[in-house]
Amino acid sequence: MRELVFLRSGRLAWRECAAPHLAEAGDAIVRPFLAGRCDGDTVPIHRPVSRALQAGMALGLVDPIVGSICGKVPFHGPFPIGHECVAEVVAVGPGVRRIRVGQTVVVPWAVSCGTCPRCLAGLTSKCATTTRGTLAAYGFGSASGPWGGMVADRIRVPHADHMLVPVPDDVPPLRVAAASDNLADAWRTVVPLLARREGATVLILGGGAKSIGLYAAGLAAAHGAATVHYLDDDPGRRQIAESFGAEARPLTATTRGSYDIVVEATSRAPGLRRALTATAPGGVCTAVGYYLGVGTRVPVMRMYATDITLRVGVSHARATLPDLLDFVHRTGFPAERVTTLLADWDDAPTAYVAKTTKVVLRRDRLTRQAGRGSRVARP
């Protein structure tokens, strides 16, 4: 079978590899037919960062935890890439009870068991069962486990009854192509906070975590924020934000007062400090980018004086997915507006490196052969 591998900055290729098999009774084999490019994947794709990060860790300038996620030489190819997909289930193990062959499912980016104390607490991306290092995840290379990438003919999913989240029948799969990670990441930045603070004001600093910032703008507007200001220097992204109901201006524009909820998606230390400065007393700022340096400065005294909260950390997509998919099902939230390149699956090596906001790869589904309860499907 084929899988997409990252070779080096600007270059990806298809590689032949062994097909996955049902190794445990609770496993499933799925066939991705939509795959989104995560915002974070553009870090090694669009710039040669591997040796620079290795040198930075050696000199104490880059946090060594980067190596525990991406390898001693971070993002050193070849490794299978991709960790957002919508897939169809093609086989399930004898211990799988809830998931059936033929279902359309979202596969979360991080691998989790669903039964350990961390998973039960909603920390599904820090599962105590599956995580041997810092993360257990698809698409980051062997340092994050043996799971491969999601741009592949087939992938194995352990703990399938927990991991796989069915897409409601009348939700267009393209709408939730990024639900594995970026869409779920955006959800956690605004939706739970708006539920607790009706009519809150929201500021989003975009341009780094490109699609996450746009999804956050749309979700904030859809959940009743009194104000949604989206700042980004890219006119195309500002237009998408405005289509969701946000007021969009260049990143250089002056922010107006302070905001109850702030999303920092520039992925830069100056953006982080600006976001914290713009957070209102009692407000919450969520940073979704990578801040690789060991000396990232934040205005702690100002945060203390204004009683604000800074939230950083990986997103726990599996814990978020049921509410997210239910919301999309009920409202028809048009998340697909963020997709700026919808490309043919076979063109993945060139499409995945495109300098655009959100890439989604697409191929046809298999003809559905099996009914409810079936355990095999035609390959």
C-alpha positions in Angstrom: 0.0 0.0 0.0 1.0 3.7 -0.3 1.6 6.3 2.4 2.7 9.9 2.1 6.1 10.6 3.6 7.9 13.8 4.4 11.4 13.7 3.0 12.7 17.2 3.6 11.5 20.8 3.5 9.4 21.3 0.3 9.6 17.6 -0.7 7.1 14.8 0.0 6.6 11.5 -1.9 4.5 8.4 -1.9 6.2 5.3 -0.4 5.2 1.7 -0.6 4.8 0.0 2.8 3.3 -3.0 4.4 -0.5 -2.8 4.9 -1.6 -2.6 8.6 -3.4 -5.6 10.2 -5.7 -6.2 13.1 -3.1 -6.7 15.9 -5.5 -6.6 18.8 -9.1 -7.5 19.3 -10.1 -3.9 19.8 -8.5 -2.6 16.6 -10.0 -1.3 13.4 -8.6 -0.7 10.0 -9.8 2.4 8.3 -9.4 3.9 4.8 -9.0 7.7 4.9 -10.8 9.4 2.0 -10.3 13.0 3.2 -7.1 14.3 4.8 -6.5 17.8 6.1 -3.1 19.4 6.4 -2.6 20.5 10.0 -1.3 24.1 10.5 1.7 22.6 12.4 2.7 20.5 9.4 3.7 23.6 7.5 6.6 24.2 10.0 8.9 21.6 8.4 7.3 21.7 5.0 7.8 25.4 4.3 11.2 25.9 5.9 14.3 23.7 6.6 14.1 23.6 10.4 15.4 20.1 11.3 19.1 21.0 11.8 18.3 24.4 13.3 16.1 22.8 15.9 18.7 20.2 16.6 21.4 22.9 17.1 19.0 24.9 19.2 18.3 22.0 21.6 22.1 21.4 21.9 22.7 25.0 22.7 19.9 25.2 25.2 17.9 27.6 23.1 15.1 25.3 22.0 13.1 23.3 24.6 14.3 19.6 24.5 10.8 18.4 24.6 10.6 19.1 20.9 13.0 16.2 20.4 10.7 13.8 22.4 7.8 14.6 20.0 9.6 14.9 16.7 12.9 13.0 17.2 16.5 13.9 18.1 16.7 15.6 14.8 13.2 17.1 14.7 11.2 16.6 11.5 14.0 14.6 10.0 12.7 12.6 7.0 11.6 10.3 5.9 8.5 9.8 8.1 4.8 9.3 7.4 2.9 12.6 7.7 -0.6 13.7 8.3 -2.9 13.6 11.3 -6.3 14.8 10.2 -8.7 12.5 8.3 -12.2 11.4 7.8 -12.2 7.6 6.9 -14.4 4.7 6.3 -14.1 1.6 8.4 -13.0 -1.4 6.4 -12.3 -4.0 9.1 -12.8 -4.4 12.8 -11.5 -6.9 15.4 -13.6 -9.4 17.3 -13.6 -7.2 20.4 -15.1 -4.1 18.6 -18.8 -3.7 19.5 -19.8 -0.1 18.7 -18.0 0.6 15.4 -19.0 -1.3 12.3 -17.6 -1.7 8.8 -18.8 0.9 6.4 -19.2 3.7 8.9 -17.7 7.2 8.2 -15.6 8.2 11.1 -13.2 10.9 12.3 -9.9 9.6 13.6 -8.4 11.9 16.4 -4.8 12.9 15.9 -3.7 11.5 19.3 -4.0 7.9 20.2 -5.9 7.2 23.5 -7.5 4.3 25.3 -10.6 6.0 26.8 -10.4 4.2 30.1 -7.3 5.5 32.0 -7.7 8.3 34.6 -6.4 10.9 32.2 -8.8 9.9 29.4 -11.7 9.9 31.8 -10.7 13.4 32.8 -10.8 14.5 29.2 -7.0 14.6 28.7 -7.2 12.2 25.8 -4.0 13.5 24.1 -2.1 12.6 27.3 -3.4 9.0 27.6 -1.5 7.0 30.2 -2.0 3.7 28.4 -0.8 4.6 24.9 1.8 7.3 25.6 5.4 6.0 26.0 7.1 9.4 25.6 5.5 12.8 25.3 2.8 12.0 22.8 1.2 9.0 21.1 0.1 10.4 17.8 -0.2 10.0 14.0 2.0 11.8 11.6 4.9 13.0 13.8 7.4 10.2 13.2 8.5 7.3 15.4 9.2 9.4 18.5 5.5 9.7 18.9 4.8 6.0 18.3 4.4 3.5 15.5 1.1 4.8 14.2 2.3 6.2 10.8 0.5 9.0 9.1 -3.1 9.5 8.0 -2.4 10.2 4.3 -2.3 6.5 3.6 -4.3 3.7 1.9 -5.1 2.2 5.3 -4.3 2.9 9.0 -4.7 0.9 12.1 -6.7 2.4 14.9 -6.4 0.8 18.4 -9.2 1.0 21.0 -11.5 1.6 18.1 -14.8 1.7 20.0 -13.3 4.7 21.9 -11.1 6.3 19.3 -13.4 6.4 16.3 -16.2 9.0 16.3 -18.9 8.4 13.6 -19.9 11.4 11.4 -23.6 11.9 11.4 -25.2 10.7 8.1 -26.3 14.1 6.9 -23.1 16.0 7.6 -21.0 16.4 4.5 -17.6 14.8 5.4 -15.7 17.7 3.8 -17.2 20.0 6.5 -15.4 18.1 9.2 -12.2 17.2 7.3 -10.2 19.1 10.0 -12.1 17.8 13.0 -9.3 15.4 14.0 -7.2 18.4 15.1 -7.5 22.0 13.9 -11.3 22.3 14.1 -11.3 20.7 17.5 -8.4 22.8 18.6 -10.4 26.0 17.7 -13.4 24.7 19.5 -11.7 24.5 22.8 -10.4 28.1 22.5 -13.8 29.7 22.4 -16.8 27.5 22.8 -16.5 26.3 26.4 -15.6 29.8 27.5 -18.6 31.4 25.7 -20.9 28.8 27.4 -19.8 30.2 30.7 -19.7 33.9 29.7 -22.6 34.8 27.5 -22.0 37.7 25.2 -18.3 37.8 25.7 -16.0 39.8 23.4 -13.4 37.8 21.4 -10.1 38.7 19.8 -8.2 36.4 17.5 -4.6 37.1 16.4 -4.2 35.0 13.3 -1.6 34.2 10.6 0.5 31.5 12.2 -1.9 28.7 13.1 -3.8 29.8 10.0 -6.9 27.6 9.9 -7.3 27.3 13.7 -7.7 31.1 13.9 -10.3 31.1 11.2 -12.2 28.2 12.7 -12.1 30.0 16.1 -13.5 33.2 14.5 -16.4 31.3 12.9 -17.2 29.3 16.1 -17.1 32.4 18.2 -19.6 34.2 16.0 -21.8 31.1 15.8 -21.9 30.8 19.6 -23.1 34.3 20.3 -20.0 36.3 21.0 -20.9 40.0 21.3 -17.8 41.0 19.3 -15.4 38.9 17.2 -12.3 40.8 16.0 -10.0 38.9 13.7 -6.5 40.3 12.9 -4.4 38.9 10.1 -2.2 40.4 7.4 -3.6 38.0 4.7 -6.5 39.5 2.8 -7.9 36.1 1.8 -8.1 34.9 5.4 -9.7 38.2 6.5 -12.3 37.6 3.8 -13.0 34.1 5.2 -13.3 35.5 8.7 -15.7 38.2 7.6 -17.9 35.5 5.9 -18.3 33.9 9.3 -19.4 37.2 10.8 -16.2 38.5 12.3 -14.8 42.0 11.9 -11.4 41.5 10.2 -8.5 43.9 10.1 -4.7 43.7 9.4 -2.6 42.4 12.2 -0.9 45.8 12.4 -4.2 47.4 13.4 -4.6 48.7 16.9 -6.8 46.5 19.2 -9.8 48.2 20.6 -9.7 48.0 24.4 -9.6 44.5 26.0 -11.4 41.3 25.3 -12.9 38.5 27.5 -11.6 35.7 25.3 -8.3 36.0 23.2 -6.9 33.4 20.9 -3.2 33.7 20.1 -2.7 32.1 16.7 0.3 34.1 15.3 2.6 31.4 16.8 5.1 34.1 17.8 6.3 35.3 21.1 5.5 39.0 20.4 2.0 37.8 19.4 1.7 36.0 22.7 2.6 39.1 24.7 0.2 41.2 22.7 -2.6 38.7 23.2 -2.0 38.7 27.0 -2.0 42.5 27.1 -5.3 42.6 25.2 -7.0 40.2 27.6 -9.6 41.9 29.9 -9.6 41.4 33.7 -10.8 37.9 34.5 -10.4 36.9 30.8 -8.8 33.9 29.3 -6.1 33.8 26.6 -5.5 30.5 24.8 -2.3 30.1 22.8 -2.5 27.5 20.0 0.9 27.9 18.3 4.4 26.4 18.8 6.7 28.5 21.0 9.9 26.5 20.7 12.4 28.7 22.6 13.2 28.1 26.2 13.0 31.8 27.1 9.6 32.8 25.8 8.7 35.8 27.9 5.2 36.6 29.2 4.1 39.6 31.3 3.4 37.7 34.5 3.0 40.7 36.7 0.5 42.2 34.3 -1.4 38.9 34.3 -1.4 38.9 38.1 -2.6 42.5 38.3 -5.4 41.9 35.8 -6.3 38.4 37.0 -6.2 36.7 33.6 -5.6 33.1 32.7 -3.2 31.9 30.0 -4.0 28.4 28.6 -1.4 26.5 26.6 -1.2 22.8 25.6 -2.1 20.2 23.1 -5.8 19.9 22.2 -7.8 16.9 23.4 -9.7 16.3 20.2 -11.3 12.9 21.2 -12.9 14.5 24.2 -14.2 17.4 22.1 -15.5 15.5 19.0 -18.9 14.4 20.2 -20.0 18.0 21.0 -18.3 19.4 18.0 -19.9 17.0 15.5 -23.3 17.4 17.2 -23.0 21.2 16.8 -22.1 20.9 13.1 -25.0 18.4 12.6 -27.5 20.7 14.3 -26.4 24.0 12.7 -24.7 23.2 9.4 -21.7 25.2 10.5 -19.8 25.7 7.2 -16.3 24.8 8.4 -15.4 23.9 4.8 -15.1 27.7 4.0 -11.6 27.6 5.6 -10.4 25.0 3.0 -8.4 27.0 0.4 -7.1 24.0 -1.7 -9.2 20.9 -2.3 -6.8 18.5 -4.1 -6.9 15.1 -5.6 -5.5 12.3 -3.3 -3.0 11.2 -5.9 -1.6 14.7 -6.1 -0.7 14.7 -2.4 3.1 15.1 -2.8 2.7 18.5 -4.6 -0.6 19.7 -3.0 0.5 19.1 0.6 3.4 21.6 0.1 1.2 24.4 -1.3 1.6 27.7 0.4 -2.0 28.2 1.2 -4.1 28.3 4.3 -5.8 24.9 4.4 -5.2 21.9 2.2 -7.6 19.0 2.1 -6.9 15.9 0.0 -9.9 14.0 -1.4 -10.6 10.6 -3.0 -13.7 8.6 -3.7 -15.1 6.3 -1.0 -15.2 2.6 -1.6 -18.6 1.2 -2.7 -20.3 0.3 0.6 -20.7 -3.5 0.6 -21.4 -4.4 4.2 -24.4 -3.8 6.4 -24.7 -3.3 10.1 -22.7 -5.8 12.1 -20.5 -6.9 9.2 -16.8 -7.4 9.9 -15.3 -7.4 6.4 -15.3 -5.1 3.5 -14.0 -5.4 -0.1 -10.6 -3.7 -0.4 
